[in-house]
Amino acid sequence: MSKRCSLSAALLAAGLLLSPLAFAEETAPTWPAVINAADQQRLTSLDTQVKQLLDQLQQSEDETTRNEALNLYRIVLEDPEPLTDAALAGNWKCRSVQIESKALYGYPNFKCSLRQTPKGLFLEKTSSSQRISGYLQRLDDKQLVFIGGASVNDDPQVGYSGLEKAAARESDVVGVVRNSYDGFVLLVPEPFGGFNLFRFSR
């Protein structure tokens, strides 16, 4: 079974402005200008960082943690099937799993939806106290990037600062969307370490 190519390789295949020199030196890809530098770095190092965390968690003394880490490793880091826009649209159940250096924290299913808009695919988590919403931009036939914001309860949704030509703010959220056997996943790097994995199923 093949392992996931790096995001850099995926972006190169998508033709997203990587120079030959940048590729040869394996430097960070050139992300869309709306994504600020700190978020670009988090996305560029996403696969490496989450692999390190899951490798570490697979050595846990807790059997449940070990098994869950192995399961997430297969879902997030092994090569996915192609993911079409049509397959993403509609209403979903979404379950959040917090991945930290010493533990995994799972939460129950909440309500999410994804719809096509004039500005592109729009994803939103519509229940629970912690919510996210934002647009998806395709990287290749297997991956999309999420560019959005976080809000609380029924407060107004917050967009990504770069899309509004504003300074970076704490509510900004970026992540990568990939296929999974029962739907798709959104992997979000947290600003202060760790990852939030959203698993979407029907």
BELZINOR-V476022 format. One record per pair of residues at least 6 apart in sequence whose ideal C-beta (glycine too) atoms are under 8 Angstrom apart, sorted by the first residue. I is the first residue (numbers start at 1). GAP is how many residues later the second one is. Records with the same first field share a line. If there is no record, write none. Layout:
BEGIN
I=GAP ; GAP
END
This chain:
BEGIN
1=77 ; 78
2=76 ; 77
3=74 ; 75 ; 76
4=43 ; 73 ; 74 ; 75 ; 76
5=74
6=41 ; 42
7=22 ; 36 ; 37 ; 39 ; 40 ; 132 ; 136 ; 169
8=10 ; 15 ; 18 ; 20 ; 21 ; 36
10=129 ; 130 ; 132 ; 133
11=7 ; 18 ; 128 ; 129
12=6 ; 11 ; 17
13=127
14=124 ; 125 ; 126
16=13 ; 14 ; 15 ; 123
17=12 ; 13
18=11 ; 12
22=6 ; 7 ; 8
28=12 ; 13 ; 16
29=15
31=9 ; 12 ; 13 ; 114
32=105 ; 115
33=129
34=113 ; 126 ; 128 ; 129
35=8 ; 110 ; 112 ; 125 ; 127 ; 139
36=125 ; 126 ; 132 ; 136
38=130 ; 153
39=129 ; 133 ; 135
42=132 ; 147 ; 149
43=102 ; 131 ; 132 ; 133 ; 146
45=144
46=130 ; 141 ; 143 ; 149
47=30
49=140 ; 146
50=26 ; 27 ; 49 ; 137 ; 145
51=22 ; 26
53=46 ; 47 ; 48 ; 141 ; 142
54=15 ; 16 ; 18 ; 19 ; 22 ; 23 ; 45
55=18
56=45
57=8 ; 9 ; 11 ; 12 ; 42 ; 45 ; 46 ; 47
58=8 ; 11 ; 12 ; 15
59=7
60=6 ; 9 ; 42 ; 43
65=38 ; 39
68=29 ; 36 ; 38
69=35
72=25 ; 27 ; 32 ; 125
75=105 ; 106 ; 110 ; 124
76=102 ; 109 ; 111 ; 121
79=63
80=62 ; 63 ; 98 ; 99 ; 100
81=61 ; 98
82=59 ; 60 ; 97
83=58 ; 59 ; 60 ; 61 ; 94 ; 95 ; 96 ; 101
85=31 ; 36 ; 53
87=97
88=26 ; 33 ; 48 ; 89 ; 96
89=25 ; 26 ; 27 ; 32
90=23 ; 24 ; 25 ; 112
91=20 ; 21 ; 22
92=19 ; 20 ; 21 ; 22 ; 91 ; 108 ; 109 ; 110
93=16 ; 17 ; 18 ; 19 ; 107 ; 108 ; 109
94=15 ; 16 ; 17 ; 18 ; 31 ; 104 ; 105 ; 106 ; 107
95=11 ; 12 ; 13 ; 14 ; 15 ; 103 ; 104 ; 106
96=10 ; 11 ; 14 ; 100 ; 101 ; 102 ; 103
97=7 ; 8 ; 9 ; 10 ; 99 ; 100 ; 101 ; 102
98=6 ; 7 ; 8 ; 9 ; 96 ; 97 ; 98 ; 99
99=95 ; 96 ; 97 ; 98
100=93 ; 94
101=92 ; 93
107=21
109=92
110=15 ; 16 ; 17 ; 18
111=14 ; 15 ; 16
112=11 ; 12 ; 13 ; 14 ; 86 ; 88
113=10 ; 11 ; 13
114=7 ; 8 ; 9 ; 10 ; 22
115=6 ; 7
116=6
117=18
119=16
120=15 ; 16 ; 17
121=14 ; 15 ; 23
122=11 ; 12 ; 13 ; 14
123=9 ; 10 ; 11 ; 12 ; 13 ; 23 ; 25 ; 63
124=7 ; 8 ; 9 ; 10 ; 33
125=6 ; 7 ; 8 ; 73
129=23 ; 24
130=20 ; 22
131=19 ; 20 ; 21 ; 22 ; 26
132=16 ; 17 ; 18 ; 19 ; 41 ; 56
133=15 ; 16 ; 18 ; 24 ; 25 ; 26
134=12 ; 13 ; 14 ; 15 ; 25 ; 26 ; 39
135=11 ; 12 ; 13 ; 25 ; 28
136=8 ; 9 ; 10 ; 11 ; 41
137=7 ; 8 ; 10
138=6
139=6 ; 37
142=36 ; 37
143=33 ; 34 ; 35
144=32 ; 33
145=29 ; 30 ; 31 ; 32
146=27 ; 28 ; 29 ; 30 ; 31 ; 40 ; 42
147=13 ; 15 ; 16 ; 27
148=11 ; 12 ; 25 ; 26
149=8 ; 9 ; 10 ; 11 ; 12 ; 20 ; 22 ; 23 ; 24
150=8 ; 21 ; 22 ; 23
151=6 ; 7 ; 20
158=13
160=12 ; 13 ; 14
161=6 ; 7 ; 8 ; 11
162=6 ; 10
170=21
173=15
174=14 ; 15
175=11 ; 12 ; 13 ; 14 ; 21 ; 23
176=10 ; 11
177=7 ; 8 ; 9
178=6 ; 7 ; 9
179=6
180=19 ; 20
182=17 ; 19 ; 20
183=16 ; 17 ; 18 ; 19
184=16
185=12 ; 13 ; 14 ; 15
186=11 ; 12 ; 14
187=8 ; 9 ; 10 ; 11
188=7 ; 8 ; 9 ; 10
189=6
190=6
END
